[in-house]
Amino acid sequence: MALDIGKKRTGVAETDAMQIIAQAVETIATAELIPYLEKRLREETYEAFVLGEPKDLKGGDTHNSSRVREIAAVLKKKFPALPVHMADERFSSRMAMQRLVEQGVKKGKRREKGSLDAESAAIILEGYLQSR
């Protein structure tokens, strides 16, 4: 499961059993992330979490880096059986927007941040899967 964690919203993506295809699932409120994950983990089996690691163009921290590291620490403590991997998320939002355009998603729907966040999580997961 990949997470694109933002201040207000978190995009969620999953891969298939063979770990070939990453798919955007949904966007949830970041404040509800842990209860959401507890519920999902009761319903499904996952191998790991992949979190988008915010970096600026030079590879340094962004305004969201500390938040993501804090959530990574919480996930490691709350779900010790699942490894937490960090994956570079630079340009994921831009790539997600382009993908939505290519898919023919209407302009109004693309402006909804939720669609973009979930698609960004899928792009982060794709990058992680390809890097292994």
Beta strands, then each sheet from edge to edge (+ up, - down):
strand 1: 2-5
strand 2: 9-15
strand 3: 22-29
strand 4: 49-53
strand 5: 84-88
sheet 1: 3+ 2- 1+ 4+ 5+
end
